[in-house]
Amino acid sequence: MIAEPIRMQNNSERNGENGNRGTSVITRTKPKTKKPNLYRVLLLNDDYTPMDFVIHILERFFQKDLESATRIMLHVHNHGVGECGIYTYEVAETKVSQVMDFARQHQHPLQCVMEKK
Ligand code: TYC
């Protein structure tokens, strides 16, 4: 929590009893929490990327074990799209770049995208 000065005016200040031009500083005591915007990272199906390559992507960039990676890969294969994980904007953006770069290096047409939750 960062102490945040807030300008307030009170009676004694309005009456000119303070030597600080009618303002004083109080400190916020309630922690101000903000939920981050979250983004789903999705893999898209295609007819050419090998299944083993997609499983490897899910293990390497999304920390999935072999069983989860296989389940997600088969979901994408059967339904056209599937979720790899949910992240804040910058993390999601990095994951998408890592997957797209890795797929391109191996000349696979695999597509990875992010969408706001
Ligand atoms: N459909 C691909 C195949 O039959 C496998 C695949 C799965 C490709 C998931 C992309 O995101 C994907 N080899």
Backbone and ligand atoms as CSV (ligand in chain L), in Angstrom:
chain,resi,resn,atom,element,x,y,z
A,1,MET,N,N,0.854,-1.192,0.000
A,1,MET,CA,C,0.000,0.000,0.000
A,1,MET,C,C,0.882,1.231,0.000
A,2,ILE,N,N,0.595,2.180,-0.896
A,2,ILE,CA,C,1.347,3.422,-0.946
A,2,ILE,C,C,0.494,4.501,-0.307
A,3,ALA,N,N,1.049,5.204,0.708
A,3,ALA,CA,C,0.327,6.302,1.357
A,3,ALA,C,C,0.115,7.402,0.338
A,4,GLU,N,N,-1.141,7.790,0.169
A,4,GLU,CA,C,-1.478,8.763,-0.864
A,4,GLU,C,C,-2.035,10.017,-0.209
A,5,PRO,N,N,-1.373,11.155,-0.413
A,5,PRO,CA,C,-1.897,12.379,0.196
A,5,PRO,C,C,-3.204,12.787,-0.466
A,6,ILE,N,N,-4.162,13.192,0.334
A,6,ILE,CA,C,-5.456,13.654,-0.171
A,6,ILE,C,C,-5.711,15.044,0.392
A,7,ARG,N,N,-6.027,15.995,-0.463
A,7,ARG,CA,C,-6.304,17.360,-0.017
A,7,ARG,C,C,-7.706,17.441,0.577
A,8,MET,N,N,-7.824,17.983,1.783
A,8,MET,CA,C,-9.130,18.145,2.442
A,8,MET,C,C,-9.185,19.536,3.050
A,9,GLN,N,N,-10.391,20.002,3.214
A,9,GLN,CA,C,-10.555,21.256,3.928
A,9,GLN,C,C,-11.452,21.003,5.122
A,10,ASN,N,N,-11.054,21.470,6.294
A,10,ASN,CA,C,-11.905,21.299,7.466
A,10,ASN,C,C,-12.267,22.660,8.048
A,11,ASN,N,N,-13.068,22.627,9.138
A,11,ASN,CA,C,-13.580,23.880,9.701
A,11,ASN,C,C,-12.477,24.817,10.169
A,12,SER,N,N,-11.525,24.252,10.924
A,12,SER,CA,C,-10.489,25.123,11.486
A,12,SER,C,C,-9.686,25.751,10.354
A,13,GLU,N,N,-9.517,24.996,9.253
A,13,GLU,CA,C,-8.778,25.555,8.136
A,13,GLU,C,C,-9.557,26.684,7.473
A,14,ARG,N,N,-10.873,26.425,7.299
A,14,ARG,CA,C,-11.705,27.481,6.705
A,14,ARG,C,C,-11.668,28.741,7.565
A,15,ASN,N,N,-11.566,28.519,8.906
A,15,ASN,CA,C,-11.511,29.654,9.828
A,15,ASN,C,C,-10.128,30.293,9.885
A,16,GLY,N,N,-9.203,29.764,9.114
A,16,GLY,CA,C,-7.887,30.376,9.027
A,16,GLY,C,C,-7.001,30.096,10.227
A,17,GLU,N,N,-7.291,28.980,10.936
A,17,GLU,CA,C,-6.501,28.681,12.131
A,17,GLU,C,C,-5.212,27.930,11.809
A,18,ASN,N,N,-5.127,27.404,10.614
A,18,ASN,CA,C,-3.896,26.726,10.192
A,18,ASN,C,C,-3.028,27.677,9.390
A,19,GLY,N,N,-1.768,27.446,9.469
A,19,GLY,CA,C,-0.852,28.290,8.695
A,19,GLY,C,C,-0.537,27.674,7.335
A,20,ASN,N,N,-1.482,26.874,6.797
A,20,ASN,CA,C,-1.139,26.174,5.547
A,20,ASN,C,C,-2.163,26.449,4.437
A,21,ARG,N,N,-2.613,27.649,4.355
A,21,ARG,CA,C,-3.506,28.121,3.294
A,21,ARG,C,C,-4.769,27.250,3.177
A,22,GLY,N,N,-5.316,26.785,4.286
A,22,GLY,CA,C,-6.622,26.138,4.281
A,22,GLY,C,C,-6.645,24.710,3.778
A,23,THR,N,N,-5.495,24.086,3.705
A,23,THR,CA,C,-5.506,22.678,3.305
A,23,THR,C,C,-4.669,21.882,4.291
A,24,SER,N,N,-4.959,20.555,4.357
A,24,SER,CA,C,-4.123,19.669,5.163
A,24,SER,C,C,-4.014,18.353,4.418
A,25,VAL,N,N,-3.108,17.512,4.849
A,25,VAL,CA,C,-2.898,16.226,4.190
A,25,VAL,C,C,-3.331,15.115,5.127
A,26,ILE,N,N,-4.231,14.256,4.660
A,26,ILE,CA,C,-4.539,13.032,5.406
A,26,ILE,C,C,-4.044,11.869,4.574
A,27,THR,N,N,-3.998,10.699,5.175
A,27,THR,CA,C,-3.451,9.537,4.474
A,27,THR,C,C,-4.535,8.482,4.342
A,28,ARG,N,N,-4.650,7.914,3.126
A,28,ARG,CA,C,-5.612,6.842,2.905
A,28,ARG,C,C,-5.185,5.622,3.723
A,29,THR,N,N,-6.104,5.054,4.508
A,29,THR,CA,C,-5.748,3.877,5.309
A,29,THR,C,C,-6.247,2.588,4.669
A,30,LYS,N,N,-7.337,2.683,3.876
A,30,LYS,CA,C,-7.870,1.483,3.218
A,30,LYS,C,C,-6.991,1.155,2.006
A,31,PRO,N,N,-6.481,-0.081,1.903
A,31,PRO,CA,C,-5.673,-0.424,0.732
A,31,PRO,C,C,-6.522,-0.322,-0.535
A,32,LYS,N,N,-5.992,0.352,-1.542
A,32,LYS,CA,C,-6.720,0.519,-2.803
A,32,LYS,C,C,-6.304,-0.630,-3.721
A,33,THR,N,N,-7.199,-1.601,-3.939
A,33,THR,CA,C,-6.833,-2.746,-4.788
A,33,THR,C,C,-7.515,-2.592,-6.132
A,34,LYS,N,N,-6.801,-2.967,-7.187
A,34,LYS,CA,C,-7.357,-2.929,-8.549
A,34,LYS,C,C,-7.173,-4.294,-9.195
A,35,LYS,N,N,-8.274,-4.877,-9.684
A,35,LYS,CA,C,-8.165,-6.149,-10.390
A,35,LYS,C,C,-7.523,-5.895,-11.755
A,36,PRO,N,N,-6.513,-6.681,-12.130
A,36,PRO,CA,C,-5.924,-6.481,-13.456
A,36,PRO,C,C,-6.874,-7.024,-14.529
A,37,ASN,N,N,-6.849,-6.436,-15.713
A,37,ASN,CA,C,-7.546,-7.029,-16.854
A,37,ASN,C,C,-6.847,-8.332,-17.215
A,38,LEU,N,N,-7.634,-9.372,-17.486
A,38,LEU,CA,C,-7.061,-10.683,-17.795
A,38,LEU,C,C,-7.378,-11.074,-19.236
A,39,TYR,N,N,-6.474,-11.851,-19.795
A,39,TYR,CA,C,-6.573,-12.259,-21.205
A,39,TYR,C,C,-6.380,-13.761,-21.329
A,40,ARG,N,N,-7.262,-14.387,-22.124
A,40,ARG,CA,C,-7.095,-15.805,-22.458
A,40,ARG,C,C,-6.111,-15.917,-23.609
A,41,VAL,N,N,-5.192,-16.873,-23.503
A,41,VAL,CA,C,-4.339,-17.208,-24.640
A,41,VAL,C,C,-4.902,-18.485,-25.266
A,42,LEU,N,N,-5.174,-18.409,-26.563
A,42,LEU,CA,C,-5.855,-19.486,-27.278
A,42,LEU,C,C,-4.967,-20.047,-28.388
A,43,LEU,N,N,-5.062,-21.353,-28.593
A,43,LEU,CA,C,-4.458,-21.982,-29.765
A,43,LEU,C,C,-5.570,-22.282,-30.758
A,44,LEU,N,N,-5.254,-22.109,-32.045
A,44,LEU,CA,C,-6.213,-22.397,-33.109
A,44,LEU,C,C,-5.792,-23.667,-33.848
A,45,ASN,N,N,-6.764,-24.414,-34.282
A,45,ASN,CA,C,-6.471,-25.637,-35.025
A,45,ASN,C,C,-6.030,-25.320,-36.450
A,46,ASP,N,N,-5.249,-26.208,-37.028
A,46,ASP,CA,C,-4.963,-26.192,-38.461
A,46,ASP,C,C,-4.737,-27.639,-38.886
A,47,ASP,N,N,-4.590,-27.851,-40.188
A,47,ASP,CA,C,-4.495,-29.232,-40.683
A,47,ASP,C,C,-3.060,-29.750,-40.751
A,48,TYR,N,N,-2.070,-28.918,-40.450
A,48,TYR,CA,C,-0.676,-29.275,-40.763
A,48,TYR,C,C,0.247,-29.403,-39.562
A,49,THR,N,N,0.030,-28.592,-38.529
A,49,THR,CA,C,0.949,-28.642,-37.373
A,49,THR,C,C,0.839,-30.009,-36.698
A,50,PRO,N,N,1.979,-30.704,-36.500
A,50,PRO,CA,C,1.926,-32.031,-35.873
A,50,PRO,C,C,1.407,-31.950,-34.419
A,51,MET,N,N,0.653,-32.959,-34.040
A,51,MET,CA,C,0.113,-33.013,-32.674
A,51,MET,C,C,1.219,-32.943,-31.626
A,52,ASP,N,N,2.313,-33.651,-31.855
A,52,ASP,CA,C,3.418,-33.657,-30.885
A,52,ASP,C,C,4.029,-32.266,-30.711
A,53,PHE,N,N,4.037,-31.499,-31.793
A,53,PHE,CA,C,4.589,-30.140,-31.717
A,53,PHE,C,C,3.701,-29.268,-30.825
A,54,VAL,N,N,2.395,-29.399,-30.960
A,54,VAL,CA,C,1.457,-28.615,-30.142
A,54,VAL,C,C,1.593,-29.015,-28.668
A,55,ILE,N,N,1.721,-30.302,-28.412
A,55,ILE,CA,C,1.923,-30.769,-27.030
A,55,ILE,C,C,3.204,-30.159,-26.462
A,56,HIS,N,N,4.247,-30.138,-27.278
A,56,HIS,CA,C,5.524,-29.562,-26.823
A,56,HIS,C,C,5.376,-28.071,-26.484
A,57,ILE,N,N,4.631,-27.348,-27.321
A,57,ILE,CA,C,4.366,-25.913,-27.071
A,57,ILE,C,C,3.679,-25.721,-25.717
A,58,LEU,N,N,2.692,-26.558,-25.453
A,58,LEU,CA,C,1.922,-26.420,-24.203
A,58,LEU,C,C,2.787,-26.742,-22.979
A,59,GLU,N,N,3.694,-27.690,-23.121
A,59,GLU,CA,C,4.610,-28.008,-22.013
A,59,GLU,C,C,5.634,-26.887,-21.819
A,60,ARG,N,N,6.187,-26.421,-22.939
A,60,ARG,CA,C,7.320,-25.480,-22.876
A,60,ARG,C,C,6.923,-24.066,-22.463
A,61,PHE,N,N,5.807,-23.576,-23.029
A,61,PHE,CA,C,5.450,-22.165,-22.806
A,61,PHE,C,C,4.293,-21.978,-21.812
A,62,PHE,N,N,3.554,-23.064,-21.535
A,62,PHE,CA,C,2.390,-22.923,-20.649
A,62,PHE,C,C,2.467,-23.842,-19.425
A,63,GLN,N,N,3.640,-24.446,-19.198
A,63,GLN,CA,C,3.902,-25.249,-17.989
A,63,GLN,C,C,2.858,-26.346,-17.774
A,64,LYS,N,N,2.386,-26.936,-18.874
A,64,LYS,CA,C,1.434,-28.051,-18.739
A,64,LYS,C,C,2.199,-29.370,-18.642
A,65,ASP,N,N,1.667,-30.307,-17.839
A,65,ASP,CA,C,2.249,-31.653,-17.865
A,65,ASP,C,C,1.722,-32.378,-19.104
A,66,LEU,N,N,2.292,-33.543,-19.381
A,66,LEU,CA,C,1.982,-34.250,-20.635
A,66,LEU,C,C,0.494,-34.536,-20.765
A,67,GLU,N,N,-0.151,-34.904,-19.649
A,67,GLU,CA,C,-1.571,-35.247,-19.683
A,67,GLU,C,C,-2.435,-34.019,-20.025
A,68,SER,N,N,-2.191,-32.891,-19.346
A,68,SER,CA,C,-2.958,-31.663,-19.635
A,68,SER,C,C,-2.674,-31.169,-21.045
A,69,ALA,N,N,-1.409,-31.212,-21.439
A,69,ALA,CA,C,-1.032,-30.732,-22.774
A,69,ALA,C,C,-1.746,-31.553,-23.845
A,70,THR,N,N,-1.817,-32.865,-23.645
A,70,THR,CA,C,-2.475,-33.751,-24.615
A,70,THR,C,C,-3.976,-33.453,-24.671
A,71,ARG,N,N,-4.562,-33.237,-23.482
A,71,ARG,CA,C,-6.005,-32.936,-23.415
A,71,ARG,C,C,-6.318,-31.624,-24.146
A,72,ILE,N,N,-5.503,-30.588,-23.911
A,72,ILE,CA,C,-5.755,-29.289,-24.551
A,72,ILE,C,C,-5.542,-29.400,-26.067
A,73,MET,N,N,-4.473,-30.071,-26.468
A,73,MET,CA,C,-4.198,-30.238,-27.904
A,73,MET,C,C,-5.376,-30.933,-28.592
A,74,LEU,N,N,-5.881,-32.020,-27.977
A,74,LEU,CA,C,-7.001,-32.763,-28.590
A,74,LEU,C,C,-8.274,-31.921,-28.604
A,75,HIS,N,N,-8.460,-31.089,-27.568
A,75,HIS,CA,C,-9.615,-30.181,-27.549
A,75,HIS,C,C,-9.539,-29.220,-28.747
A,76,VAL,N,N,-8.359,-28.653,-28.967
A,76,VAL,CA,C,-8.194,-27.728,-30.104
A,76,VAL,C,C,-8.419,-28.483,-31.428
A,77,HIS,N,N,-7.833,-29.662,-31.529
A,77,HIS,CA,C,-7.965,-30.478,-32.736
A,77,HIS,C,C,-9.447,-30.773,-33.031
A,78,ASN,N,N,-10.216,-31.061,-31.986
A,78,ASN,CA,C,-11.620,-31.462,-32.180
A,78,ASN,C,C,-12.604,-30.299,-32.244
A,79,HIS,N,N,-12.261,-29.168,-31.612
A,79,HIS,CA,C,-13.222,-28.057,-31.516
A,79,HIS,C,C,-12.768,-26.799,-32.248
A,80,GLY,N,N,-11.517,-26.778,-32.704
A,80,GLY,CA,C,-11.049,-25.637,-33.502
A,80,GLY,C,C,-10.290,-24.588,-32.724
A,81,VAL,N,N,-10.540,-24.491,-31.427
A,81,VAL,CA,C,-9.883,-23.495,-30.582
A,81,VAL,C,C,-9.872,-24.002,-29.149
A,82,GLY,N,N,-8.852,-23.596,-28.382
A,82,GLY,CA,C,-8.788,-24.014,-26.984
A,82,GLY,C,C,-7.889,-23.104,-26.170
A,83,GLU,N,N,-8.150,-23.094,-24.862
A,83,GLU,CA,C,-7.461,-22.180,-23.946
A,83,GLU,C,C,-6.178,-22.802,-23.379
A,84,CYS,N,N,-5.093,-22.054,-23.488
A,84,CYS,CA,C,-3.800,-22.490,-22.917
A,84,CYS,C,C,-3.589,-21.941,-21.527
A,85,GLY,N,N,-4.176,-20.769,-21.244
A,85,GLY,CA,C,-3.990,-20.144,-19.936
A,85,GLY,C,C,-4.583,-18.754,-19.922
A,86,ILE,N,N,-4.626,-18.156,-18.730
A,86,ILE,CA,C,-5.181,-16.815,-18.532
A,86,ILE,C,C,-4.119,-15.972,-17.833
A,87,TYR,N,N,-3.822,-14.808,-18.398
A,87,TYR,CA,C,-2.693,-14.003,-17.924
A,87,TYR,C,C,-3.032,-12.520,-18.000
A,88,THR,N,N,-2.198,-11.728,-17.328
A,88,THR,CA,C,-2.272,-10.280,-17.516
A,88,THR,C,C,-1.795,-9.945,-18.933
A,89,TYR,N,N,-2.060,-8.710,-19.364
A,89,TYR,CA,C,-1.825,-8.327,-20.764
A,89,TYR,C,C,-0.403,-8.624,-21.233
A,90,GLU,N,N,0.577,-8.162,-20.473
A,90,GLU,CA,C,1.966,-8.290,-20.951
A,90,GLU,C,C,2.433,-9.730,-20.979
A,91,VAL,N,N,1.996,-10.537,-20.006
A,91,VAL,CA,C,2.374,-11.954,-19.985
A,91,VAL,C,C,1.724,-12.670,-21.154
A,92,ALA,N,N,0.432,-12.395,-21.389
A,92,ALA,CA,C,-0.286,-13.027,-22.504
A,92,ALA,C,C,0.377,-12.672,-23.835
A,93,GLU,N,N,0.720,-11.393,-23.994
A,93,GLU,CA,C,1.368,-10.919,-25.218
A,93,GLU,C,C,2.697,-11.655,-25.451
A,94,THR,N,N,3.447,-11.847,-24.378
A,94,THR,CA,C,4.736,-12.548,-24.475
A,94,THR,C,C,4.530,-13.998,-24.883
A,95,LYS,N,N,3.542,-14.664,-24.285
A,95,LYS,CA,C,3.261,-16.074,-24.624
A,95,LYS,C,C,2.907,-16.200,-26.104
A,96,VAL,N,N,2.042,-15.306,-26.585
A,96,VAL,CA,C,1.618,-15.350,-27.993
A,96,VAL,C,C,2.844,-15.196,-28.896
A,97,SER,N,N,3.703,-14.240,-28.596
A,97,SER,CA,C,4.919,-14.021,-29.400
A,97,SER,C,C,5.835,-15.240,-29.373
A,98,GLN,N,N,6.024,-15.808,-28.192
A,98,GLN,CA,C,6.907,-16.974,-28.069
A,98,GLN,C,C,6.392,-18.140,-28.913
A,99,VAL,N,N,5.074,-18.377,-28.853
A,99,VAL,CA,C,4.488,-19.492,-29.615
A,99,VAL,C,C,4.594,-19.220,-31.115
A,100,MET,N,N,4.240,-18.005,-31.528
A,100,MET,CA,C,4.267,-17.675,-32.966
A,100,MET,C,C,5.693,-17.747,-33.522
A,101,ASP,N,N,6.664,-17.252,-32.756
A,101,ASP,CA,C,8.071,-17.303,-33.204
A,101,ASP,C,C,8.546,-18.748,-33.320
A,102,PHE,N,N,8.224,-19.548,-32.291
A,102,PHE,CA,C,8.673,-20.949,-32.268
A,102,PHE,C,C,8.040,-21.735,-33.425
A,103,ALA,N,N,6.741,-21.518,-33.663
A,103,ALA,CA,C,6.053,-22.209,-34.767
A,103,ALA,C,C,6.663,-21.801,-36.110
A,104,ARG,N,N,6.929,-20.516,-36.271
A,104,ARG,CA,C,7.518,-20.032,-37.536
A,104,ARG,C,C,8.909,-20.621,-37.753
A,105,GLN,N,N,9.709,-20.658,-36.676
A,105,GLN,CA,C,11.061,-21.245,-36.790
A,105,GLN,C,C,11.002,-22.686,-37.298
A,106,HIS,N,N,9.923,-23.391,-36.921
A,106,HIS,CA,C,9.782,-24.794,-37.340
A,106,HIS,C,C,8.882,-24.941,-38.562
A,107,GLN,N,N,8.530,-23.809,-39.144
A,107,GLN,CA,C,7.735,-23.773,-40.387
A,107,GLN,C,C,6.383,-24.475,-40.256
A,108,HIS,N,N,5.763,-24.284,-39.077
A,108,HIS,CA,C,4.400,-24.776,-38.886
A,108,HIS,C,C,3.446,-23.579,-38.884
A,109,PRO,N,N,2.227,-23.776,-39.410
A,109,PRO,CA,C,1.288,-22.651,-39.522
A,109,PRO,C,C,0.465,-22.386,-38.258
A,110,LEU,N,N,0.868,-22.976,-37.146
A,110,LEU,CA,C,0.142,-22.842,-35.879
A,110,LEU,C,C,-0.131,-21.370,-35.548
A,111,GLN,N,N,-1.365,-21.083,-35.132
A,111,GLN,CA,C,-1.758,-19.731,-34.747
A,111,GLN,C,C,-2.109,-19.675,-33.270
A,112,CYS,N,N,-1.641,-18.627,-32.617
A,112,CYS,CA,C,-1.901,-18.398,-31.194
A,112,CYS,C,C,-2.382,-16.964,-31.047
A,113,VAL,N,N,-3.472,-16.767,-30.316
A,113,VAL,CA,C,-4.055,-15.422,-30.167
A,113,VAL,C,C,-4.438,-15.186,-28.711
A,114,MET,N,N,-4.685,-13.914,-28.388
A,114,MET,CA,C,-5.203,-13.589,-27.048
A,114,MET,C,C,-6.517,-12.859,-27.174
A,115,GLU,N,N,-7.388,-13.021,-26.177
A,115,GLU,CA,C,-8.666,-12.290,-26.152
A,115,GLU,C,C,-8.954,-11.857,-24.722
A,116,LYS,N,N,-9.526,-10.664,-24.599
A,116,LYS,CA,C,-9.842,-10.151,-23.263
A,116,LYS,C,C,-10.948,-11.008,-22.647
A,117,LYS,N,N,-10.771,-11.311,-21.348
A,117,LYS,CA,C,-11.781,-12.130,-20.643
A,117,LYS,C,C,-13.057,-11.323,-20.392
L,1,TYC,N1,N,-5.022,-30.693,-36.401
L,1,TYC,C1,C,-3.613,-30.982,-36.251
L,1,TYC,C2,C,-3.321,-32.338,-36.850
L,1,TYC,O1,O,-4.226,-33.110,-37.112
L,1,TYC,C3,C,-3.174,-30.955,-34.784
L,1,TYC,C4,C,-3.298,-29.603,-34.164
L,1,TYC,C5,C,-3.807,-29.490,-32.896
L,1,TYC,C6,C,-2.890,-28.456,-34.803
L,1,TYC,C7,C,-3.915,-28.261,-32.253
L,1,TYC,C8,C,-2.979,-27.198,-34.206
L,1,TYC,O2,O,-3.563,-25.897,-32.304
L,1,TYC,C9,C,-3.488,-27.112,-32.928
L,1,TYC,N2,N,-2.039,-32.656,-37.034
